[in-house]
Amino acid sequence: MQDTRRKKAPKDGVEGEGSYSGTRDYDERTAKFIEKGKVDKAAQEARRAMDPDEAAELKKAEAQGKAGDIHGKRKPK
């Protein structure tokens, strides 16, 4: 029989949800992105992606993702 009792977190650096190192890495990469001046270019690309044809495609992909259908194989309700 498997022991399902909670055990103390290992001290080998493994983190679960709420990873401090993951948050720190994200924050550092975001700061570098901003410092390099890439925000305006990314915003322009996002604005272009919202043209009527691409916007419909993005909304469809978003709906599929929210429904857990990342490959588009489920039929819409």
C-alpha positions as CSV (number, residue, x, y, z in Angstrom):
1,M,0.0,0.0,0.0
2,Q,1.2,3.5,-0.9
3,D,1.9,6.0,1.8
4,T,-0.1,9.1,1.0
5,R,0.8,11.2,4.0
6,R,2.4,14.5,3.4
7,K,6.1,14.6,3.8
8,K,8.4,17.6,4.4
9,A,9.5,19.4,1.2
10,P,12.8,18.2,0.0
11,K,15.8,20.5,0.4
12,D,17.0,19.8,-3.1
13,G,15.7,23.0,-4.6
14,V,12.5,21.6,-6.1
15,E,9.7,24.0,-5.8
16,G,5.9,23.4,-6.3
17,E,3.2,25.9,-7.1
18,G,4.3,29.5,-6.4
19,S,7.9,28.9,-7.5
20,Y,10.0,31.8,-6.3
21,S,12.7,31.1,-8.8
22,G,10.2,31.0,-11.7
23,T,8.7,34.3,-10.6
24,R,12.2,35.9,-10.3
25,D,13.2,34.6,-13.8
26,Y,9.9,35.9,-15.3
27,D,10.4,39.3,-13.7
28,E,14.0,39.5,-14.9
29,R,13.1,38.6,-18.5
30,T,10.2,41.0,-18.5
31,A,12.4,43.9,-17.2
32,K,15.0,43.1,-20.0
33,F,12.3,43.1,-22.6
34,I,11.1,46.5,-21.5
35,E,14.7,47.9,-21.2
36,K,15.5,46.8,-24.8
37,G,12.5,48.9,-26.0
38,K,10.6,45.9,-27.5
39,V,7.2,46.9,-26.0
40,D,6.1,49.3,-28.8
41,K,7.0,46.8,-31.5
42,A,5.2,44.0,-29.7
43,A,2.1,46.2,-29.2
44,Q,2.1,47.1,-33.0
45,E,2.3,43.4,-33.9
46,A,-0.6,42.7,-31.5
47,R,-2.6,45.5,-33.0
48,R,-2.0,44.1,-36.5
49,A,-3.1,40.6,-35.3
50,M,-6.5,42.1,-34.5
51,D,-7.4,42.8,-38.1
52,P,-10.9,41.2,-38.8
53,D,-9.7,38.0,-40.4
54,E,-6.9,37.2,-37.9
55,A,-9.0,38.4,-35.0
56,A,-11.6,35.8,-35.8
57,E,-9.0,33.1,-36.0
58,L,-7.4,34.1,-32.7
59,K,-10.8,34.2,-31.0
60,K,-11.5,30.7,-32.3
61,A,-8.2,29.4,-31.0
62,E,-8.9,31.1,-27.6
63,A,-12.2,29.3,-27.4
64,Q,-10.6,26.0,-28.3
65,G,-7.9,26.5,-25.6
66,K,-10.5,27.4,-23.0
67,A,-12.5,24.3,-23.9
68,G,-9.3,22.1,-23.6
69,D,-9.4,21.5,-27.4
70,I,-5.9,22.6,-28.4
71,H,-5.9,20.5,-31.6
72,G,-9.4,21.7,-32.8
73,K,-10.9,18.2,-32.9
74,R,-13.9,18.7,-30.7
75,K,-17.1,19.8,-32.4
76,P,-18.6,23.1,-31.1
77,K,-21.7,22.9,-29.0
